[in-house]
């Protein structure tokens, strides 16, 4: 599931941008909230596929 890795990278870039750190001007990402949402969607899908109750695991 390489897509979640890409999403984590996009979150990292969004955080760097919000902290005023330099990022590649050609980088693809949106706001931190949007990137966290994307990661949460993939996290839920992985948990469902593996019959993991995230609330219980948390």
N, C-alpha and C positions, 0 to 999 in steps of 0.2 A: 504494500500500500504506500507507494511513493508520493501520492498526492498529499497526504498529511504532512510529510516532510517539507513539501513546497509551501504548504500553508503556514507551518511553523517559521519558515524562512521569511515569508511575507509579514508575519506578526513581528518578527525581529526587526525588519526594516521599518515597519510602522512605529515601533517603539523608539528606534534610533532617531527617526524623523522628529517624533514628539519631544525627544530629549535634546534636540539640536545637534545631533551627531551627523557627520557626513555620510551620505548614501549615494549610490549610483543613480544618476538622474534618469536613467533608462529603466530602473527597477519597477516591477509591477507589484503594487499593493494598494490597499485602501486605508481606512481608519482602523485603529486598534480594535474597536468594538466589532467591526465587520470581520476582521481576521480571527478574533476569538470565537465568534459565532461559527465561522467555517470550521475551525478546529473542533469545536464542540459537536458539530454535526458528524464529522468523521469519527470522533471518539465514541459517540452513541452508536454509530453503525458498527464499529469494531466490537463494542460490548455486546450488542444484540447478536452479532454473528457468532460470538463465543459464549452466549448464554450467561453473561456477567451482569449482575444487578449492580449498576453503578452507585446507586444510593447506598446499598449495603456495603459495597467495597469502600466507599468514601468514609 
